[in-house]
Amino acid sequence: MKSWYLLYCKRGEQKRAKQHLENQQVECYYPEIEIEKILRGKRQRVVEPLFPSYMFVALDHDNGPTFTTIRSTRGVMDFVRFGGLPYKVPKGVIERLQNFKPDEEGTTLPKQGQTVQITSGQFAGFDAVYHESDGEKRSILLITLINKQVKIKVDNTQVDW
């Protein structure tokens, strides 16, 4: 019977590890998600790992490769362990991840025109209207000061949406 385990992979080598594990007939699950990012000043949709540096593998202890073989695979660091033993991931978790459907936008940024609250900084406590992204870490918001709408730039960490 197969059990799912969580592997920790070398940084940026998850795809290499997945390829080498699949060559050994090991079932792998490497969840990825398409998100919207600002790259080189342009908004682009990119595919990124849902859990960077981690991958799920299903191992059959009777017929499959050993833990040592898996750990020796290129790109793999080790199993995630609790109490010294590789952690068995419940099958229901894997099923939920495989059935996960992100929202249509695939982004965590609010939509243009959505009301947000500024939580820190000089404008803390103000309600604002999200206008657009200004890079990966900043946003342009519209706030009303003395009955006039003004554009301001704030760090995304200062805004609650």
Z-matrix of the N, CA and C atoms (Angstrom, degrees):
N
C 1 1.444
C 2 1.532 1 109.43
N 3 1.323 2 115.71 1 136.73
C 4 1.463 3 121.00 2 -177.97
C 5 1.521 4 110.97 3 -81.32
N 6 1.319 5 114.21 4 142.88
C 7 1.461 6 122.12 5 173.37
C 8 1.516 7 108.09 6 -126.05
N 9 1.326 8 116.04 7 144.23
C 10 1.462 9 121.11 8 179.51
C 11 1.524 10 110.00 9 -92.55
N 12 1.335 11 115.56 10 138.36
C 13 1.460 12 122.76 11 178.32
C 14 1.524 13 108.57 12 -130.08
N 15 1.322 14 115.30 13 159.72
C 16 1.456 15 121.70 14 179.28
C 17 1.520 16 108.79 15 -107.32
N 18 1.350 17 115.60 16 125.91
C 19 1.458 18 121.64 17 178.57
C 20 1.517 19 110.31 18 -104.29
N 21 1.318 20 115.93 19 144.93
C 22 1.455 21 121.86 20 170.72
C 23 1.518 22 106.53 21 -102.80
N 24 1.332 23 116.63 22 124.41
C 25 1.467 24 121.77 23 -176.10
C 26 1.526 25 110.46 24 -107.96
N 27 1.314 26 115.25 25 161.48
C 28 1.454 27 120.67 26 174.80
C 29 1.521 28 108.43 27 -63.90
N 30 1.313 29 115.56 28 146.24
C 31 1.464 30 121.00 29 -177.07
C 32 1.532 31 110.92 30 -56.89
N 33 1.321 32 116.31 31 125.56
C 34 1.456 33 122.46 32 176.68
C 35 1.516 34 114.60 33 76.77
N 36 1.337 35 118.37 34 5.01
C 37 1.459 36 120.22 35 -177.69
C 38 1.528 37 112.98 36 -115.73
N 39 1.330 38 117.05 37 21.90
C 40 1.456 39 119.96 38 -179.67
C 41 1.521 40 111.83 39 -63.30
N 42 1.332 41 116.72 40 -41.01
C 43 1.468 42 119.37 41 -178.27
C 44 1.521 43 110.66 42 -66.86
N 45 1.337 44 116.69 43 -38.69
C 46 1.470 45 120.15 44 177.06
C 47 1.526 46 109.68 45 -63.53
N 48 1.329 47 116.53 46 -45.16
C 49 1.462 48 120.51 47 179.61
C 50 1.522 49 110.32 48 -61.38
N 51 1.321 50 116.78 49 -42.76
C 52 1.482 51 120.59 50 179.58
C 53 1.518 52 110.80 51 -60.67
N 54 1.320 53 116.78 52 -44.38
C 55 1.465 54 120.58 53 179.71
C 56 1.529 55 111.00 54 -61.91
N 57 1.312 56 118.05 55 -45.91
C 58 1.462 57 121.46 56 -179.12
C 59 1.528 58 111.86 57 -67.79
N 60 1.327 59 117.34 58 -36.20
C 61 1.461 60 120.07 59 176.97
C 62 1.522 61 111.27 60 -67.92
N 63 1.339 62 116.65 61 -41.61
C 64 1.465 63 119.35 62 177.99
C 65 1.521 64 111.49 63 -65.00
N 66 1.342 65 117.94 64 -31.03
C 67 1.464 66 120.93 65 174.70
C 68 1.529 67 111.43 66 -64.40
N 69 1.331 68 116.78 67 -23.32
C 70 1.468 69 122.13 68 177.61
C 71 1.529 70 111.57 69 -94.16
N 72 1.335 71 117.10 70 12.50
C 73 1.466 72 124.49 71 -178.20
C 74 1.533 73 112.37 72 60.49
N 75 1.336 74 116.66 73 38.00
C 76 1.458 75 121.89 74 174.89
C 77 1.523 76 107.49 75 -99.99
N 78 1.332 77 116.24 76 128.45
C 79 1.465 78 120.42 77 178.45
C 80 1.525 79 108.74 78 -74.93
N 81 1.337 80 116.21 79 124.74
C 82 1.463 81 122.33 80 -177.20
C 83 1.523 82 109.95 81 -119.64
N 84 1.305 83 115.30 82 149.53
C 85 1.450 84 120.88 83 172.36
C 86 1.517 85 107.30 84 -133.86
N 87 1.316 86 115.41 85 115.81
C 88 1.455 87 123.42 86 -177.20
C 89 1.521 88 107.42 87 -124.01
N 90 1.351 89 117.88 88 87.58
C 91 1.464 90 119.90 89 -174.47
C 92 1.522 91 112.64 90 -68.16
N 93 1.331 92 115.00 91 134.28
C 94 1.455 93 122.23 92 177.67
C 95 1.524 94 108.68 93 -126.78
N 96 1.322 95 115.80 94 158.08
C 97 1.458 96 121.15 95 -179.17
C 98 1.521 97 108.50 96 -139.39
N 99 1.325 98 115.93 97 143.08
C 100 1.458 99 120.74 98 177.18
C 101 1.524 100 108.10 99 -92.37
N 102 1.341 101 115.48 100 125.20
C 103 1.460 102 120.55 101 -179.14
C 104 1.523 103 109.85 102 -129.32
N 105 1.305 104 114.45 103 165.25
C 106 1.457 105 120.95 104 178.02
C 107 1.522 106 108.27 105 -100.28
N 108 1.335 107 116.20 106 129.11
C 109 1.463 108 121.68 107 -178.92
C 110 1.511 109 109.92 108 -135.49
N 111 1.301 110 116.00 109 160.12
C 112 1.452 111 121.74 110 172.13
C 113 1.531 112 106.70 111 -97.89
N 114 1.314 113 116.84 112 112.21
C 115 1.463 114 122.18 113 178.83
C 116 1.520 115 109.07 114 -121.21
N 117 1.326 116 116.10 115 125.89
C 118 1.462 117 121.93 116 -179.24
C 119 1.531 118 110.83 117 51.59
N 120 1.339 119 115.11 118 40.99
C 121 1.453 120 120.87 119 175.63
C 122 1.516 121 115.09 120 79.91
N 123 1.332 122 118.83 121 1.14
C 124 1.469 123 121.35 122 -179.65
C 125 1.517 124 109.91 123 -121.26
N 126 1.328 125 114.80 124 142.69
C 127 1.463 126 120.85 125 177.23
C 128 1.531 127 108.08 126 -77.11
N 129 1.348 128 116.09 127 123.70
C 130 1.462 129 121.23 128 -178.78
C 131 1.519 130 109.81 129 -136.45
N 132 1.330 131 115.96 130 153.49
C 133 1.464 132 121.50 131 174.45
C 134 1.519 133 107.04 132 -96.35
N 135 1.324 134 116.10 133 125.97
C 136 1.459 135 121.55 134 -178.93
C 137 1.524 136 109.41 135 -129.20
N 138 1.319 137 115.72 136 154.43
C 139 1.459 138 121.76 137 176.95
C 140 1.526 139 107.44 138 -99.99
N 141 1.329 140 115.53 139 124.93
C 142 1.460 141 121.57 140 -179.47
C 143 1.522 142 109.13 141 -129.24
N 144 1.339 143 116.49 142 155.64
C 145 1.466 144 118.69 143 176.48
C 146 1.526 145 110.70 144 -66.02
N 147 1.317 146 115.53 145 141.47
C 148 1.458 147 120.47 146 177.04
C 149 1.529 148 109.98 147 -69.57
N 150 1.335 149 116.64 148 -35.33
C 151 1.459 150 123.09 149 176.83
C 152 1.530 151 108.08 150 -127.82
N 153 1.336 152 118.36 151 89.15
C 154 1.467 153 120.03 152 -178.29
C 155 1.530 154 111.62 153 -55.16
N 156 1.322 155 115.86 154 134.93
C 157 1.467 156 125.64 155 177.97
C 158 1.527 157 114.25 156 74.29
N 159 1.331 158 118.58 157 6.97
C 160 1.465 159 120.51 158 178.98
C 161 1.523 160 110.71 159 -124.24
N 162 1.336 161 115.75 160 149.10
C 163 1.455 162 122.35 161 179.46
C 164 1.531 163 108.51 162 -149.43
N 165 1.321 164 116.23 163 145.30
C 166 1.453 165 121.74 164 177.57
C 167 1.526 166 108.89 165 -97.83
N 168 1.346 167 116.72 166 139.47
C 169 1.467 168 121.28 167 176.71
C 170 1.527 169 108.32 168 -132.05
N 171 1.336 170 115.21 169 143.53
C 172 1.463 171 121.45 170 176.36
C 173 1.520 172 107.49 171 -104.81
N 174 1.323 173 116.13 172 123.61
C 175 1.458 174 120.85 173 -178.62
C 176 1.517 175 110.46 174 -119.64
N 177 1.324 176 114.82 175 136.73
C 178 1.451 177 122.36 176 174.44
C 179 1.525 178 106.18 177 -102.66
N 180 1.320 179 117.14 178 111.20
C 181 1.466 180 120.75 179 -173.53
C 182 1.520 181 112.89 180 -66.35
N 183 1.331 182 118.00 181 -23.12
C 184 1.469 183 120.48 182 -178.14
C 185 1.525 184 112.22 183 -81.91
N 186 1.333 185 117.85 184 -39.44
C 187 1.469 186 120.69 185 -172.02
C 188 1.514 187 114.70 186 -119.74
N 189 1.301 188 118.98 187 -6.41
C 190 1.461 189 120.82 188 -171.65
C 191 1.512 190 113.15 189 -99.58
N 192 1.323 191 115.30 190 -176.83
C 193 1.467 192 120.64 191 177.62
C 194 1.533 193 111.11 192 -68.72
N 195 1.303 194 116.24 193 160.02
C 196 1.461 195 121.82 194 -178.74
C 197 1.531 196 110.07 195 -83.66
N 198 1.329 197 115.40 196 168.87
C 199 1.457 198 120.57 197 177.20
C 200 1.528 199 110.53 198 -60.31
N 201 1.327 200 116.44 199 -38.84
C 202 1.460 201 120.92 200 -179.47
C 203 1.522 202 111.00 201 -63.33
N 204 1.320 203 117.50 202 -41.22
C 205 1.466 204 121.58 203 178.34
C 206 1.518 205 110.51 204 -62.15
N 207 1.316 206 116.74 205 -43.36
C 208 1.470 207 120.95 206 179.85
C 209 1.525 208 109.85 207 -64.62
N 210 1.333 209 117.31 208 -45.55
C 211 1.461 210 120.87 209 -179.34
C 212 1.525 211 112.30 210 -63.91
N 213 1.337 212 117.28 211 -25.63
C 214 1.461 213 121.47 212 -179.23
C 215 1.521 214 113.07 213 -86.69
N 216 1.306 215 117.77 214 -1.14
C 217 1.462 216 122.16 215 -178.69
C 218 1.519 217 109.98 216 -71.91
N 219 1.327 218 116.51 217 141.35
C 220 1.472 219 120.94 218 179.30
C 221 1.521 220 110.46 219 -58.44
N 222 1.327 221 115.87 220 133.30
C 223 1.456 222 122.14 221 178.57
C 224 1.514 223 114.05 222 92.97
N 225 1.335 224 117.96 223 -15.28
C 226 1.464 225 122.17 224 -177.89
C 227 1.524 226 109.56 225 -95.02
N 228 1.334 227 116.49 226 134.59
C 229 1.469 228 120.72 227 174.88
C 230 1.538 229 109.72 228 -91.87
N 231 1.344 230 116.25 229 -59.45
C 232 1.458 231 119.95 230 -177.58
C 233 1.524 232 108.95 231 -172.67
N 234 1.303 233 115.66 232 172.43
C 235 1.451 234 122.02 233 172.19
C 236 1.527 235 108.90 234 -77.85
N 237 1.325 236 116.70 235 148.83
C 238 1.457 237 120.26 236 170.15
C 239 1.518 238 105.73 237 -74.36
N 240 1.335 239 115.82 238 128.34
C 241 1.463 240 120.52 239 -173.17
C 242 1.519 241 111.63 240 -121.60
N 243 1.313 242 114.76 241 148.74
C 244 1.461 243 123.28 242 170.70
C 245 1.510 244 106.61 243 -130.65
N 246 1.324 245 116.37 244 123.26
C 247 1.455 246 120.07 245 -178.28
C 248 1.517 247 112.47 246 66.91
N 249 1.323 248 117.29 247 26.47
C 250 1.460 249 120.82 248 178.83
C 251 1.512 250 114.48 249 84.35
N 252 1.316 251 118.24 250 -9.85
C 253 1.468 252 121.74 251 -179.50
C 254 1.521 253 110.55 252 -107.03
N 255 1.350 254 117.14 253 142.64
C 256 1.473 255 119.27 254 175.89
C 257 1.530 256 109.99 255 -57.58
N 258 1.335 257 115.18 256 134.46
C 259 1.458 258 121.26 257 -176.84
C 260 1.515 259 110.72 258 -77.36
N 261 1.339 260 117.04 259 127.39
C 262 1.465 261 122.28 260 174.82
C 263 1.524 262 108.18 261 -85.77
N 264 1.330 263 115.48 262 120.04
C 265 1.461 264 121.02 263 179.22
C 266 1.528 265 108.03 264 -82.95
N 267 1.332 266 118.94 265 128.81
C 268 1.463 267 120.17 266 178.19
C 269 1.535 268 111.16 267 -58.78
N 270 1.322 269 115.84 268 139.00
C 271 1.462 270 121.17 269 -177.59
C 272 1.533 271 111.59 270 -59.15
N 273 1.326 272 117.41 271 -32.95
C 274 1.460 273 121.09 272 179.60
C 275 1.523 274 112.52 273 -61.93
N 276 1.328 275 117.43 274 -33.33
C 277 1.461 276 121.21 275 178.24
C 278 1.523 277 109.76 276 -65.14
N 279 1.323 278 116.46 277 -44.55
C 280 1.465 279 120.97 278 179.65
C 281 1.527 280 110.08 279 -63.61
N 282 1.323 281 117.26 280 -42.93
C 283 1.463 282 120.81 281 179.90
C 284 1.531 283 111.16 282 -62.49
N 285 1.334 284 117.13 283 -42.23
C 286 1.469 285 120.01 284 178.70
C 287 1.526 286 111.18 285 -64.60
N 288 1.330 287 116.93 286 -40.19
C 289 1.461 288 119.95 287 178.21
C 290 1.529 289 111.35 288 -64.96
N 291 1.331 290 116.76 289 -40.81
C 292 1.462 291 120.24 290 -179.84
C 293 1.521 292 111.77 291 -67.73
N 294 1.328 293 117.68 292 -28.39
C 295 1.467 294 121.44 293 -179.89
C 296 1.521 295 112.99 294 -93.41
N 297 1.323 296 117.51 295 -0.51
C 298 1.460 297 122.60 296 -178.61
C 299 1.518 298 110.53 297 -64.35
N 300 1.334 299 116.40 298 130.61
C 301 1.463 300 122.94 299 176.23
C 302 1.517 301 108.32 300 -122.16
N 303 1.352 302 118.25 301 114.25
C 304 1.466 303 119.20 302 178.48
C 305 1.520 304 110.61 303 -68.83
N 306 1.338 305 116.07 304 163.94
C 307 1.462 306 119.83 305 177.64
C 308 1.521 307 109.91 306 -61.44
N 309 1.327 308 116.38 307 166.33
C 310 1.466 309 121.14 308 -174.57
C 311 1.515 310 112.12 309 -57.57
N 312 1.298 311 117.09 310 -38.03
C 313 1.459 312 120.73 311 -176.30
C 314 1.516 313 111.87 312 -75.47
N 315 1.348 314 117.74 313 -34.56
C 316 1.449 315 121.12 314 -177.79
C 317 1.520 316 112.29 315 70.35
N 318 1.306 317 117.83 316 21.38
C 319 1.458 318 121.23 317 -177.96
C 320 1.516 319 109.65 318 -130.55
N 321 1.327 320 116.35 319 153.91
C 322 1.453 321 120.04 320 177.92
C 323 1.519 322 111.12 321 -95.64
N 324 1.324 323 117.85 322 -5.02
C 325 1.458 324 120.82 323 179.36
C 326 1.518 325 109.98 324 -74.56
N 327 1.322 326 116.76 325 147.58
C 328 1.465 327 118.77 326 176.65
C 329 1.521 328 110.74 327 -69.98
N 330 1.305 329 116.04 328 165.49
C 331 1.465 330 121.06 329 177.83
C 332 1.522 331 108.90 330 -83.54
N 333 1.323 332 115.24 331 153.55
C 334 1.459 333 120.02 332 178.76
C 335 1.524 334 108.93 333 -59.42
N 336 1.335 335 115.91 334 131.57
C 337 1.462 336 121.57 335 -179.33
C 338 1.517 337 113.49 336 95.34
N 339 1.340 338 117.83 337 -8.86
C 340 1.459 339 121.05 338 -179.40
C 341 1.533 340 109.77 339 -74.99
N 342 1.329 341 116.25 340 140.14
C 343 1.464 342 121.33 341 178.78
C 344 1.525 343 109.56 342 -79.79
N 345 1.330 344 115.98 343 132.60
C 346 1.465 345 122.57 344 178.56
C 347 1.525 346 108.42 345 -129.57
N 348 1.319 347 116.61 346 165.96
C 349 1.466 348 121.42 347 177.83
C 350 1.521 349 108.65 348 -118.85
N 351 1.317 350 116.29 349 132.58
C 352 1.455 351 121.93 350 176.86
C 353 1.521 352 106.99 351 -83.63
N 354 1.349 353 116.24 352 123.37
C 355 1.464 354 120.39 353 -172.19
C 356 1.516 355 114.29 354 -98.84
N 357 1.338 356 117.80 355 -19.93
C 358 1.473 357 119.01 356 179.59
C 359 1.521 358 109.50 357 -151.49
N 360 1.324 359 115.42 358 172.99
C 361 1.457 360 119.68 359 -177.85
C 362 1.522 361 110.94 360 91.79
N 363 1.322 362 116.56 361 -172.40
C 364 1.459 363 120.53 362 -175.00
C 365 1.527 364 113.74 363 -68.56
N 366 1.340 365 117.41 364 -19.67
C 367 1.460 366 120.58 365 179.10
C 368 1.529 367 112.24 366 -104.60
N 369 1.327 368 117.94 367 19.01
C 370 1.464 369 122.31 368 -178.54
C 371 1.523 370 110.60 369 -54.67
N 372 1.331 371 115.38 370 135.70
C 373 1.456 372 121.26 371 179.20
C 374 1.516 373 114.08 372 93.06
N 375 1.325 374 117.80 373 -14.26
C 376 1.463 375 121.01 374 178.98
C 377 1.526 376 110.27 375 -78.61
N 378 1.330 377 115.18 376 142.82
C 379 1.456 378 120.39 377 167.55
C 380 1.521 379 106.61 378 -87.18
N 381 1.330 380 116.01 379 142.91
C 382 1.456 381 120.24 380 -178.73
C 383 1.517 382 108.95 381 -139.59
N 384 1.305 383 115.59 382 167.86
C 385 1.464 384 122.46 383 176.75
C 386 1.515 385 107.37 384 -111.72
N 387 1.343 386 115.93 385 124.84
C 388 1.461 387 120.40 386 179.73
C 389 1.525 388 109.11 387 -66.28
N 390 1.321 389 116.47 388 128.95
C 391 1.465 390 120.96 389 -178.92
C 392 1.530 391 110.83 390 -105.89
N 393 1.341 392 117.91 391 -56.89
C 394 1.460 393 121.05 392 179.36
C 395 1.518 394 109.92 393 -167.23
N 396 1.331 395 115.46 394 166.07
C 397 1.459 396 121.83 395 177.21
C 398 1.524 397 109.48 396 -80.33
N 399 1.308 398 115.76 397 147.13
C 400 1.462 399 121.47 398 176.69
C 401 1.526 400 106.95 399 -127.56
N 402 1.317 401 116.30 400 74.66
C 403 1.458 402 121.28 401 -175.06
C 404 1.514 403 110.08 402 88.51
N 405 1.336 404 116.41 403 -170.02
C 406 1.454 405 120.59 404 -176.32
C 407 1.521 406 113.05 405 -79.00
N 408 1.339 407 117.65 406 -25.17
C 409 1.452 408 119.23 407 -171.39
C 410 1.523 409 114.58 408 -117.88
N 411 1.317 410 117.70 409 -0.48
C 412 1.461 411 120.10 410 -177.85
C 413 1.526 412 109.87 411 -129.00
N 414 1.340 413 114.72 412 157.83
C 415 1.461 414 121.44 413 177.48
C 416 1.513 415 109.48 414 -135.28
N 417 1.322 416 114.72 415 153.84
C 418 1.456 417 120.82 416 173.81
C 419 1.523 418 106.76 417 -101.90
N 420 1.334 419 115.46 418 124.05
C 421 1.456 420 121.80 419 -178.35
C 422 1.517 421 109.49 420 -119.83
N 423 1.311 422 115.96 421 155.56
C 424 1.463 423 122.08 422 173.91
C 425 1.520 424 107.77 423 -106.94
N 426 1.331 425 116.67 424 123.61
C 427 1.464 426 119.67 425 175.30
C 428 1.522 427 108.11 426 -122.45
N 429 1.297 428 115.65 427 157.28
C 430 1.464 429 120.45 428 179.31
C 431 1.524 430 108.97 429 -102.56
N 432 1.315 431 115.80 430 118.41
C 433 1.463 432 122.78 431 176.37
C 434 1.525 433 107.61 432 -122.87
N 435 1.282 434 117.43 433 124.14
C 436 1.461 435 123.86 434 179.68
C 437 1.533 436 110.56 435 49.26
N 438 1.344 437 115.29 436 51.33
C 439 1.463 438 123.87 437 177.52
C 440 1.527 439 114.03 438 60.38
N 441 1.314 440 117.95 439 24.95
C 442 1.463 441 121.24 440 176.79
C 443 1.520 442 108.19 441 -133.96
N 444 1.358 443 116.28 442 133.66
C 445 1.462 444 120.05 443 178.45
C 446 1.515 445 110.06 444 -79.40
N 447 1.344 446 116.32 445 130.78
C 448 1.454 447 122.75 446 -176.72
C 449 1.527 448 108.40 447 -126.96
N 450 1.332 449 117.34 448 138.36
C 451 1.463 450 121.92 449 175.28
C 452 1.515 451 109.24 450 -84.69
N 453 1.334 452 115.71 451 132.69
C 454 1.461 453 120.51 452 175.02
C 455 1.528 454 108.62 453 -131.84
N 456 1.333 455 116.45 454 156.41
C 457 1.457 456 122.05 455 175.63
C 458 1.519 457 107.97 456 -111.50
N 459 1.345 458 116.18 457 128.72
C 460 1.465 459 120.88 458 179.65
C 461 1.522 460 109.09 459 -135.98
N 462 1.341 461 115.55 460 155.11
C 463 1.455 462 120.85 461 174.18
C 464 1.527 463 108.87 462 -66.70
N 465 1.317 464 116.57 463 143.58
C 466 1.468 465 120.71 464 179.34
C 467 1.517 466 112.03 465 -61.95
N 468 1.337 467 117.71 466 -23.82
C 469 1.459 468 120.45 467 179.06
C 470 1.516 469 111.47 468 -71.61
N 471 1.319 470 118.43 469 -14.89
C 472 1.455 471 122.37 470 -178.84
C 473 1.527 472 112.56 471 -92.95
N 474 1.341 473 116.96 472 2.86
C 475 1.461 474 120.98 473 -173.74
C 476 1.529 475 109.51 474 -122.47
N 477 1.321 476 116.66 475 138.98
C 478 1.462 477 122.44 476 175.20
C 479 1.520 478 108.53 477 -111.61
N 480 1.363 479 116.12 478 116.00
C 481 1.456 480 118.77 479 177.53
C 482 1.462 481 111.95 480 -119.49
